[in-house]
Amino acid sequence: MSDRRRRHFAFARLLSTAVISQALLSAASFAVGLILIRSTTDVQYGYYILASNAILLLVSLQTGFFNPPLAIRMNQFDRKGRGALVGGLYRAQYRSLPVAGGIAILIALGLWYTHVLDAHTGPLVLVTVAAALAILHREYFRMVLFAHRRPQDVLRTDVFYVALMVGGVLAAVLTPAPAVTAIFTLSLAAMASGILLSQTLRRHEPWSSEGTQGILREIAPLAAWPTAGAAIHWAFSQGYIYLVAGTLDVAAVAAIAATRLLLMPVNLLSTGIGSLMLPLASGWLHRYGAPLLWRRLCLLALGLAAATLCYFAILWLLRDWIFATVLKKQFAQRDELLLLWGALFLVMVVRNQLAYLLAAQGRFRAQSLLTLACAVISLAASYWGMLRFGVAGALMGLLVGELISVIGIVIISFRNVALLSTAQLRTQ
């Protein structure tokens, strides 16, 4: 086998393993959502979505802060340097998370005591804090193993995590508070999986217990903008859920989340590939340059867009049977929500891939500013849309924001590639 074929085979193996891992998690999320939709009230399912989205925000912030330095520096350091980097970041996380969690619990107890939170939302907030701490610990070690390009190790622990999570939710729907119990079992599953991940990493390449001193200050200039970008992107890609709950009600959250659940297979493709794309894009940029990286990202985006269209066509033809038999629920504006989610996922899979050029170049400031503009426009449009069109208006605003984001990424990327190509021609 030639070197080129070996490289292509290794790349395909990495991507396929990452996609399988994400497929497993997406299948578990689908199963959890389906169990809650079929076996609980819309309000209980809405509570679960609100709690899980809050956890997603924290995971996005941690990923935004830690992942760029890991992806970029792991290719540059030797074994000792990598151990110091991983150990330094882990020590910073280990010291800060208990403090942050304790403060959050005290605030939640205070809000509960003053009746801002009630008998339903008070326990929900407390278990959400516990689940967030466990999941952040787990996600750190997943991130490090992906940076080591060892998705097969992540996959093995994900199987265990999924089994515990789905089993816990099956038990949760038998309790008087399904949402609270489901989030609690999620924290137990994440805790057990995090321990397995840390042991796996220690066997592969142990991290330094001392770590790099002052690592947070060292990476802050690089990590600040992607972290801000992650927070801003969450505001219009997930934060609209809280806008829906405040403007309409928690049951409307269930309608949006249930129809979104049907597009989960599209999400697994994009997210599964995305877990490895930043390290790969950084390597391609270093070896081949921005123009070739841009072409590869465009081809990948085109392929994912075609897969999205094929899947949605099948979903649309089977929608009556799916809502009547699979979900056993009917929602107001069902078809409008499904069409809007189809358009959103089509735009999102394209945007997710094209954005890796700017990320690999370290253009996080430009990405964050673009995302901020999109978030402001999107949330304002969603609020106006809900007042005028009801629950479907929330997704209309989200679609406006995603379209502006893609257009902005394309314009900035074309400008960067053109400038780099001109500079290379002048040096030749």
Secondary structure, 3 states (H helix, E strand, C coil): CCHHHHHHHHHHHHHHHHHHHHHHHHHHHHHHHHHHHHHCCHHHHHHHHHHHHHHHHHHHHHHHHHHHHHHHHCCCCCHHHHHHHHHHHHHHHHHHHHHHHHHHHHHHHHHHHCCCCCCCHHHHHHHHHHHHHHHHHHHHHHHHHHHCCCHHHHHHHHHHHHHHHHHHHHHHCCCCCHHHHHHHHHHHHHHHHHHHHHHHHHHHCCCCCCCCCCHHHHHHHHHHHHHHHHHHHHHHHCCHHHHHHHHCCHHHHHHHHHHHHCCHHHHHHHHHHHHHHHHHHHHHHHHHCHHHHHHHHHHHHHHHHHHHHHHHHHHHHCHHHHHHHHHCCCCCCHHHHHHHHHHHHHHHHHHHHHHHHHHHCCCHHHHHHHHHHHHHHHHHHHHHHHHHHCHHHHHHHHHHHHHHHHHHHHHHHHHHHHHHHHHHHHHC
